[in-house]
């Protein structure tokens, strides 16, 4: 599979999944759904380049590996870039509680 074909679902699904109303990002950051989706979508694009995703994949295992790597990158960028709007609530202090 080629990177462009592989990346398309990530650009669609990551913003939808990560920006759900009662999930970590929407619960722990002062961010509207539309803003969240826009931020995550742009971070997917950034992270595909940053983690140097290959142009092609030999098998599904590679596709999953790189999707997880991009997902971690997106999460790290969101935490860092949006730190100023993170809520101070006790349930937002440890992301592991949400995994």
N, C-alpha and C positions, 0 to 999 in steps of 0.2 A: 504494500500500500504506500502511496505517496503522502508526504507531509501535508499538503494542502487538503487532500481528501480526509486525512486523519484529524486535522485540526478543526474542520468545520463543526463537528458535533461538540467539541470542547467550547468553542466560541458561543454556541447556542446553550449547551447544558450547564456549564459551570456557572454563568450568571443566574440562571433559573434556580439551580440547586442551592448555591451559596447565599442567595438573596431571599430565601423563603422567609415569611413573616416571623415565625417563631424559632428560627435557627440562630446560630451564634452571631453572625454579622448583624442581622436586623435587631437582635435582642440586646447586643452589647455595644453597638455604635449608633450614634445619632445620625442615621442616614436613611433617606427615602428609598423605596424599592427601585425606582427608575435610576436614581443616582448610583445606587449599589450595582445595578446591572451594567451600567455604563463603565463604571470603574473596573469591575471584574473583567468585562470584555476587553478593555484596553490592556489590562494586566496579563491576560492570556496571551495576547499578541506580543507583549514585551517579554514575557517569560519563555515563550517558544524560542525567541532569539537568544535570551540570556542563558538558558541552560543548554543551548546549541543542539536542539532537536535535529536528528538526522533527516535528510530529504526523503529517504525511503526506509521501510521497515520490512524485515525478513519474515516476521511472524507476529502473532497476536501477543505473545509474551513481551516483545519489544514495545508494542503499542501501549500496553498497560503500564510498563515500566516508565515510559516517557510521559504518559498522562499523569501518573502519580507525581513525577518529578515537577511537571508544570503546575500541578495542583498545590504542591508544597510551596513553590515559588510564589504563586498568586496569593496564597494565605499569608506568607511572610511579608510580601509587599503591602497587602491590605493592612495588616497590623501596624507596620511602620508608617505608611503614608497617611493612615487615618487615625493615628494615635491621639491626635488633638480632639477628636470627637468620640473617643471611647468612653463608655460609661464606667463609673467607679463602683458599680454594684458588686457585691460579693461573688455572685455567680459568673461574673465576667473576668475575674482575676486569673482563672486557670482554664485555658482553652481545653485541656485534657478532659474536663468535665463534660464537654460537648461532643467528644469523639465517640 
